[in-house]
Amino acid sequence: MPLPNDYVERVYAGVLGKIIGVYLGRPFEGWSYERIMQELGEIWYYVHEQRKTPLIVTDDDISGTFTFLRALPDYGNTLDLSPAQIGQTWLNYIIERRTILWWGGLGNSTEHTAFLRLKRGIPAPASGSIALNGQVVAEQIGSQIFIDGWAMVAPGDPELAADLARRAASVSHDGEAIYGAQVIAAMEAQAFVERDLQVLIDTAVRFIPKDSVIYRMISDIREWHAEYHDWHQARDQIVANYGYDKFGGNCHMVPNHGLIQLGLLYGGDDLQRALMITNTAGWDTDCNSGNVGCILGIKNGLAGIDAGPDWRGPVADRLYLPTADGGRAVTDAVRETYHVVNIGRALAGEPPLAPKNGARFHFELPGSVQGFRADESIDAKGTLTIENVAGHSRHGQRSLALRCRGLAPGRVARTTTTTFIPPEAIGMPGYSLYASPTLYSGQMLRASVEADTTNEVPLVIRLLIQSYGAEDRLVTVYGPEVQLAAGAQHTFKWRIPDTGGQPIASVGLEIAGAPHGKGTIYLDEITWAGAPDTVFRRPTEGGTLWRRAWVDGVDQYDRWYAETYRLVHNDGIGLLTQGTRDWIDYRVEAQITPHMVASGGIAARVQGMRRYIALTLGQDAQGSKELRLQARIGDEIVTQALPFTWEFGSSYRLRLEVRGQVAQGWVDDQGPLELRDFSSLLDAGGVAMLCEEGRVAFEDVTVRPVPTPIA
């Protein structure tokens, strides 16, 4: 179907609605209606401060939604995508017992159960089936909470959305859990072209069996809505007829789906009221609230979100996606919107969008700030307010207005956005934030700014980064600066300096002025490109964040040893990864000491646990030692090998270069071993240290740019 004219903004509103709903409901997830009313009262706005918890948190609802959808681009954005391929996507991006899922154990956590089935070679949809896992396990809520993205890539096509939802949900669920997911997906897809809630519900229920519990419950709730003016009375009916006591397990689909419909029907087009009802009603509040927020975000657009209280200001577009692809863990609603939109455009046969020539921070969506906030931690500061405005852009339509006051000598205003785990998230409760930095030493950063024509005095602007230093304290490093008179424009170019391998936590700019200085600077864009030029090593100053920059996909990497990196993995292949999908052509090298290990080595263009190009010391099927160069996507592996006698306890220097569609590997300058016949999908990604069943040690890991691709 043709894409709606406002497709991008409606997806953005859906993404915002999803994360706002999750952040709103997360602090009291699992509470009963009675406890909520007693301790918090009706939930009309964020309560994280009352609960003494962060607002921006890692959460399975958000992580699963924007991670499992990557199956589409990972398999070429084909409508023939199978449940089995979505299951492979689970195995690639999930790090066992660490990311995305609730790791509650076989037969207790539905998703953990499905993951174990997949890991043991049982493909989807059998991995989530009632036949294998039983009805109670298969009908829990997880399929519904992860489903929104599959709808947003099918705008105006509820049939496709329901079908994609069925395929995605069947990886881990079955029965009523699939029906509930299909209803949500169909409503969201139709919401791009239909504003009447009753029509959305009528459309969605066409895709599920009329004798299903979900179908019957929706019919009952609609009747109660017509009968009872007070939503509390309808909630009582849901509890009496479809409550937790009627269904087994820890968090069943049916009761919670009922509360979604309750909030939508009684909330009408008022996002605040709909979220209040859904959250105050209790049970799985963040999940239900996230689905409600996404539906109403798509249906009513940004205007519907902005009509009530300031939902967007405290969030500032921020979200985390901790997966085995650590370079995308620290992200924002705008970036995720364009990922979703470009999948939808690919399915519709349209080219991708890349605002401002692909700038990372471009502010092209109304109200977007992409994580930029005033830095209140600096001592000598002026007042800074940040606003997304139309105009003041060379290659786009919008920019970020930085309005300053009180910039007397010695006083500055500063704004930054996060590029790695921020200080407030280091000890985050709940799901841990596994992430790699997005910005690295050696990369070229570009930023464009403009001074307002009404500024009374010139303002001095300089770029900055903050990296973690001794004892994990933030260290500010300043880049180039410029003095801008009223109406002047400037484009900065800054090669990021060496931080000693320490992760860069944030990037931004600082503004200073003359006495009584005030004025406005427009930030048009900030972006960076190229491979890093850096050495990842143990710092002399102490601290732990340099270790956390490596996303931990091995069984043991949390103790100090004489080696810089000691990896232990007990079963299969484990990876310790760092880097981003921005890295294309580069060289990675490290000293490796294999101990009792089946194989060990380094990898490039790493896109998760099962997508990479690796250079390893291993052995063939007959037990002969060899050097191997492999390109892997899931279970598909292309290999080149040559005999090489290596010994346990001896050290070797491995070097791997990737340029275009050519990979070359060396050991102690012997080589190259070359691989050309690998998938074009392995076109970019970070680096990794690899350990297969045993122990292997590594010293400093070096990443450098390389020249143009080999012919």
C-alpha angles and dihedrals in degrees: 000000000000114000118250115256090239095043096127096050093045091052089048090052089049092051091047092047090052097051094039090053093048094048090048095052101034100083092063101028112160096017120138123243089249094054093046092052092046099046105026110012121213111348106237097150144003114312100184093114091054088051092044093234132125118265096218107058140155109261135175092228091061098035095050094044096057097032106050090049088067087081087084099059091033089061097040100271093278123164087220090073109144132212087244091059091049087052089054087053088057091054092048100050103029118084107208114255092356117065140048102341137077100247096211098144140255112321092006104065111044094207094045088051091052092046091054090049090052092046090052092054101264105134128213134298090032089052091069101030129131087226091063104028104028129246099276095053093041095052101055123121104264099097091058097049093053098045108085097089093057088058095047092058090055104053113183092001107099092167092060091042092052091048093049088047090054092052094046095043093049091067089076109003145046142183118015091004090064092046092053091049091050092052093052093046094047092048091050094048092049091045089073089069105020129061101183110098093204090055090050091054092045089051095048099049090057088076098057132064115274090224093056122113091236092055093048093046093051089051091050093049091051089053092048089049089056091046103041124053093192116072090211089067092052090048089054089055092051091051092048096047106025105018130137091269090065095056133047133230133051102291114005123201098228103061093043094047086054091058091051090056090044092055094045096048098044095035095053112183093334107107094193093052094044091051091045092055095044093048098040090051089067135207115097094005102170093047096047093041091050092055092046091049092050094048093049092041091057094040099047101025128211091319090064092053094045094047093080133039122328100285095155103049099069092042096048090191092292124152140151129223107186108193140130086279092073097175090071096046095094103055142130141233093260095054092046090048091058092046089055094042093051091052089051090047091050091052088050092049094251126134120252124266121236110176116214092006093305099311113175093224111031106143092213095145118081113264094005120144099167094219097312111143137163110270106233095178098081116097102219103048143151126209115279129187123184126210135168109232140176119259134008092105129119097203104019147032106258143037142182114264112213106196114195134192133174097031096157117158110298093021123105141175120223135190126186140170127210122262098170140008105324120221093255091057099048093093097026113163121234119015111025121237108241106187146146123213118266095211126055142183113274096029119122114242122199126191130175123204138173132197119228115252091234096057109128096206135025114267126214115224125188132175122236144180129199119214132181112258138165112000088357094291116152116254119198118218117189126215132193121326136204136191111228123199120204111300095007123136131207138180116208123209116191131170104214110245126234112280094186091256092301115140119256109235102188146358131208147113140271127219127205132173149180124279112312086006119178133153147113131276120191116216105207100179146332122203142147138201145183135057118299124256103213148115119231105214142147107277120230093224098066128233133128107238093088086064094047090055084074109077105230114231098152131088095247129024104123105093134079119249136164090263118075090234126018114182125193123183124173106193130023124336124331127191134202103201141187135169141052143267087257090077112093117151117025149116126251123189138169143162110253130193113191116205123173095341139132091220141338138181149113132296138203135198088029113184100173139310096315106028117074149096111252138190110200145168107231144124137261128241091276092053097254114146117246148161111244133198112194138176112203134189109170109302093345110098130175113196140190118182142175130190113267125164109221128171136214111258095020122114127233135183113232123192125185125185127189120191121165107311095340128093123187130185137194136186116203087342091304113131150347104238104190135204123186105153102080135119119284086223087076090072100126144004146116134283134268146188110228130210126180117194106325141028131312132169130214134190127200114344114215125200120188136168118254131207126265119310121288113257 
